[in-house]
Amino acid sequence: MNAIGVFDSGAGGLSIVAAIRAAMPAQPISYFADTAFAPYGTRSDREILERTHECCSRLLEQSVIALVIACNTATANAIDELRAWAPVPVVGVEPGLKPAAKASPGGVVGVLATRATLSSRRYRELLRRVQADAPAVRFVEQAGQGWVELVESGELDSTRARTLVHNAVQPLLDQGADTLVLGCTHYPFLRAAIQRAAGTTQIVETGPAVARELQRRLGRAPAPSAATGTPDLLRFATSGDDGQFSSLAARLLAVLEAAPGARAVVG
């Protein structure tokens, strides 16, 4: 099938799938969600590495032509080991600190991510590199407490979702952030609530950048249009309930792919 294998702990990686489908509409995608062990943000480094290895092994059994680790936490903890082990190109995700630093008009960037990502060695190294290139930019950080669980339950714009989002976004705004980085692939699904809390503050996500890197690795030219991929080119499997996940996935993809300008983001 020459599919691209996309892995995440749950549904968050579907934001990356949407970007890949926009860039490569005819590309088959095989998606594996480790829902039985999600969320990863509260798990140990060892658990994350072991689960990532196990789930990517399942995708490789399908003879995928590339692996996309569509989870910031898994990328931060396991990408180096996966690249040394996997027989195909491996593309990870990381918070868009560099494009955010360039885009920030006032030089204050707020980073929203899981606690595991914010405390990871890979994230701290990325932050040091970006700060070295943009010493005038200040980065402030906040964990999106409960955000992953909101997306996994399909609760995207409820009163509770708006409250949890506001509780994480407001402290960053109070510190002067004029640009927000969505450092978890689940977070774009909460974009409406985030934008409501952030007002005119810029929002940076990484899906388009991942799609471009994947095209570069595979030697593919950009698609002539932003047409959405067809549903039969996308297959789902999970470590949990496949039917429940497929229903959630259809709803989440519809949210991103139907929203005007949803993919017009920095990254």
KOLPAKOL-289983 format. One line per field, with one value per residue (C-alpha): residue number from 1; x, y, z. Coordinates in nm, 4 decimals. Layout:
BEGIN
i: c(NUM ...)
X: c(X ...)
Y: c(Y ...)
Z: c(Z ...)
This chain:
BEGIN
i: c(1 2 3 4 5 6 7 8 9 10 11 12 13 14 15 16 17 18 19 20 21 22 23 24 25 26 27 28 29 30 31 32 33 34 35 36 37 38 39 40 41 42 43 44 45 46 47 48 49 50 51 52 53 54 55 56 57 58 59 60 61 62 63 64 65 66 67 68 69 70 71 72 73 74 75 76 77 78 79 80 81 82 83 84 85 86 87 88 89 90 91 92 93 94 95 96 97 98 99 100 101 102 103 104 105 106 107 108 109 110 111 112 113 114 115 116 117 118 119 120 121 122 123 124 125 126 127 128 129 130 131 132 133 134 135 136 137 138 139 140 141 142 143 144 145 146 147 148 149 150 151 152 153 154 155 156 157 158 159 160 161 162 163 164 165 166 167 168 169 170 171 172 173 174 175 176 177 178 179 180 181 182 183 184 185 186 187 188 189 190 191 192 193 194 195 196 197 198 199 200 201 202 203 204 205 206 207 208 209 210 211 212 213 214 215 216 217 218 219 220 221 222 223 224 225 226 227 228 229 230 231 232 233 234 235 236 237 238 239 240 241 242 243 244 245 246 247 248 249 250 251 252 253 254 255 256 257 258 259 260 261 262 263 264 265 266 267)
X: c(0.0000 0.3057 0.1431 0.2987 0.2783 0.1652 0.1797 0.0487 -0.0563 -0.4124 -0.6036 -0.3674 -0.1642 -0.4705 -0.3787 -0.0607 -0.2639 -0.4797 -0.1674 -0.0269 -0.3590 -0.3656 -0.0115 -0.0371 -0.4046 -0.3384 -0.1011 -0.2249 -0.1809 -0.1871 -0.2507 -0.1874 -0.3142 -0.1920 -0.5195 -0.4912 -0.1856 -0.2725 -0.1994 0.1810 0.2336 0.2202 0.4218 0.7889 1.0582 1.1086 0.7375 0.7158 1.0196 0.8892 0.5390 0.6686 0.8942 0.6104 0.3605 0.6052 0.6904 0.3234 0.3296 0.6504 0.4812 0.2561 0.5604 0.5103 0.7522 0.8051 0.7189 0.5794 0.5964 0.3013 0.3399 0.5638 0.6168 0.7136 0.9391 1.1169 1.1776 1.2305 1.3136 1.6896 1.6484 1.3847 1.6002 1.8865 1.6557 1.3909 1.4649 1.2584 1.2724 1.1457 0.9951 0.9127 0.7371 0.8668 0.7245 0.7615 0.9871 1.1967 0.9105 0.7388 1.0502 1.0598 0.6878 0.6626 0.6227 0.7084 0.9615 0.7604 0.6562 0.4271 0.4760 0.1871 0.2800 0.2540 0.4648 0.6616 0.7544 0.8477 1.0761 1.2368 1.6035 1.5186 1.2874 1.5402 1.8094 1.5753 1.4994 1.8726 1.9410 1.6572 1.7509 2.1099 1.9849 1.7235 1.8594 1.6129 1.3125 1.1766 0.9978 0.7388 0.5864 0.2648 0.1364 -0.2085 -0.3536 -0.6293 -0.6159 -0.5222 -0.8094 -1.0512 -0.9557 -0.9615 -1.3167 -1.4207 -1.4929 -1.3540 -1.5516 -1.7594 -1.7703 -1.5226 -1.2922 -1.3017 -1.2207 -0.9248 -0.7911 -0.8313 -0.6531 -0.3443 -0.3470 -0.4099 -0.0862 0.1105 -0.0777 -0.0176 0.3559 0.3312 0.3130 0.2021 0.2601 0.1543 0.3164 0.0959 0.3557 0.1282 -0.0449 -0.3706 -0.3885 -0.4914 -0.8274 -0.8849 -0.7963 -1.1398 -1.1197 -0.7545 -0.8280 -1.1191 -0.8889 -0.5958 -0.7807 -0.5615 -0.2504 -0.0780 -0.0949 0.1820 0.1379 0.3644 0.1528 0.2428 0.6141 0.5960 0.4228 0.6920 0.9687 0.7974 0.7749 1.1445 1.2423 1.0310 1.1261 0.7657 0.6643 0.3943 0.0378 -0.1026 -0.3960 -0.4988 -0.7611 -0.8454 -0.7398 -1.0154 -1.1305 -1.0425 -0.6744 -0.6694 -0.6703 -0.6910 -0.5787 -0.5449 -0.4338 -0.7826 -1.1310 -1.1002 -1.4659 -1.4711 -1.1492 -1.2653 -1.5777 -1.3730 -1.1190 -1.3863 -1.5243 -1.1841 -1.0661 -1.3920 -1.3284 -0.9872 -1.0535 -1.3829 -1.2610 -1.1839 -0.8141 -0.7535 -0.4249 -0.3116 -0.0772 0.2841 0.5192)
Y: c(0.0000 0.2298 0.3939 0.6414 0.5160 0.7768 0.7055 0.8889 0.7983 0.8867 1.1180 1.4177 1.2959 1.3383 1.7079 1.5932 1.3574 1.6527 1.8437 1.5437 1.4914 1.8579 1.8353 1.4846 1.4079 1.0775 0.9397 0.6355 0.6726 0.4030 0.5473 0.3709 0.5162 0.3742 0.4586 0.1816 0.3547 0.7222 0.9855 0.9740 1.3099 1.1545 0.8375 0.7717 0.8085 0.4306 0.3602 0.6120 0.4630 0.1069 0.1917 0.3994 0.1147 -0.1395 0.0736 0.1644 -0.2061 -0.2704 -0.0072 -0.1464 -0.4862 -0.3174 -0.2251 0.1491 0.3692 0.6222 0.6718 0.9933 1.0188 1.2551 1.2995 1.5635 1.3588 1.0440 1.2447 1.4052 1.0707 0.8240 0.9835 0.9252 0.5555 0.5120 0.6697 0.4369 0.1335 0.1856 0.0834 0.3747 0.7555 0.8730 1.2217 1.3576 1.6661 1.9419 2.2720 2.5470 2.7687 2.8936 3.0149 3.1588 3.3566 3.5021 3.5812 3.7383 4.1168 4.1881 3.9142 3.7115 3.3588 3.1414 2.7653 2.5296 2.1615 1.8608 1.8525 1.5590 1.7583 2.0733 1.8772 1.6621 1.6875 1.7284 2.0240 2.1961 2.1523 2.2939 2.5899 2.6583 2.6510 2.8884 3.1247 3.1317 3.2429 3.4830 3.6100 3.8990 3.6647 3.5486 3.2145 3.1462 2.8018 2.6480 2.2896 2.2383 2.0655 1.8261 1.9324 1.5908 1.4317 1.6898 1.5996 1.2258 1.2588 1.4818 1.7725 2.0565 2.3713 2.3038 2.5299 2.3019 2.3029 2.6818 2.7050 2.4672 2.6432 2.9873 2.8708 2.7778 3.0583 3.3556 3.3197 3.3374 3.6474 3.8010 3.7572 3.9451 3.6574 3.7803 3.4463 3.1021 2.7721 2.4634 2.2118 1.9080 1.7599 1.7337 2.1077 2.2214 2.0545 2.3059 2.5950 2.7605 2.7702 2.8788 3.1605 3.2734 3.2926 3.4433 3.7049 3.8310 3.6542 3.4545 3.0747 2.8520 2.4810 2.2315 2.0141 2.1897 2.1828 1.8073 1.7536 1.9540 1.7565 1.4308 1.5416 1.6297 1.2913 1.1043 1.3242 1.4260 1.7538 1.9578 1.8816 2.1189 2.2004 2.1705 1.9058 1.6801 1.3163 1.0608 0.8598 0.5207 0.6210 0.6451 0.3363 0.3297 0.0798 0.1176 -0.0667 0.0013 0.0133 0.0497 0.1386 0.4072 0.5576 0.5573 0.7498 1.0073 1.0342 1.1075 1.3861 1.5404 1.5345 1.6966 1.9790 2.0588 1.9916 2.1805 2.4923 2.7833 2.8620 2.5894 2.4948 2.8526 2.8535 2.9384 2.6421)
Z: c(0.0000 0.0357 0.3344 0.5725 0.9292 1.1819 1.5534 1.8591 2.2094 2.1101 1.8782 1.8838 1.5880 1.3705 1.3533 1.1757 0.9569 0.8467 0.7422 0.5534 0.3750 0.2735 0.1338 -0.0164 -0.0863 -0.2633 0.0009 0.1989 0.5747 0.8415 1.1879 1.5180 1.8460 2.1757 2.3469 2.6061 2.7503 2.6917 2.7982 2.7746 2.9456 3.2922 3.2144 3.2845 3.0173 3.0150 2.9634 2.6807 2.5048 2.5378 2.4155 2.1239 2.0131 2.0392 1.8447 1.5699 1.5344 1.4562 1.1836 1.0342 1.0078 0.7492 0.5355 0.5767 0.3816 0.6632 1.0276 1.1722 1.5494 1.5811 1.9555 2.1110 2.4254 2.2334 2.0011 2.2947 2.4638 2.1789 1.8425 1.8579 1.9401 1.6698 1.4008 1.4896 1.4785 1.2100 0.8477 0.7075 0.7476 1.0869 1.1240 1.4664 1.5956 1.8167 1.9407 1.6813 1.8907 1.6003 1.3769 1.6831 1.7760 1.4251 1.4261 1.7720 1.7383 2.1015 2.1667 2.4197 2.3203 2.5280 2.4994 2.5736 2.6056 2.8344 3.1487 3.0040 2.6941 2.8859 3.1201 2.8486 2.7534 2.3840 2.4490 2.6752 2.4068 2.1426 2.3670 2.4216 2.0458 1.9640 2.2477 2.1217 1.7785 1.9195 2.2524 2.2655 2.2685 2.6031 2.6310 2.9003 2.9493 3.0730 3.0791 2.9290 3.2327 3.1251 2.7597 2.6203 2.8107 2.6672 2.3115 2.3765 2.5051 2.2133 2.4491 2.2399 2.3181 2.6284 2.9321 3.1071 2.8042 2.7870 3.1586 3.1399 2.8322 2.9881 3.3040 3.1016 2.8444 3.0754 3.2771 2.9513 2.8398 3.1822 3.1210 2.7911 2.5420 2.1989 2.0246 2.1478 2.0480 2.0553 2.1683 2.1705 1.8677 2.0639 2.1172 1.7644 1.8238 2.1038 1.8756 1.8987 2.2779 2.2669 2.0233 2.2383 2.5413 2.3503 2.1442 1.8614 1.9888 1.7144 1.7359 1.6012 1.5361 1.3615 1.1301 0.8019 0.8889 0.9528 0.6180 0.4387 0.6098 0.5153 0.1523 0.1586 0.3039 0.0483 -0.2467 -0.3114 -0.4720 -0.2960 -0.4036 -0.6696 -0.4421 -0.0774 -0.1573 0.1338 0.1148 0.0678 0.3709 0.2191 0.2104 0.5908 0.8117 1.1907 1.4510 1.8268 2.1347 2.2705 2.1192 1.7401 1.6833 1.9494 1.8181 1.4545 1.5550 1.7474 1.4648 1.2054 1.4230 1.4966 1.1363 1.0289 1.2786 1.1281 0.7625 0.7481 0.9297 0.6932 0.7106 0.9668 0.8071 0.7475 1.0436 1.1057 1.1109)
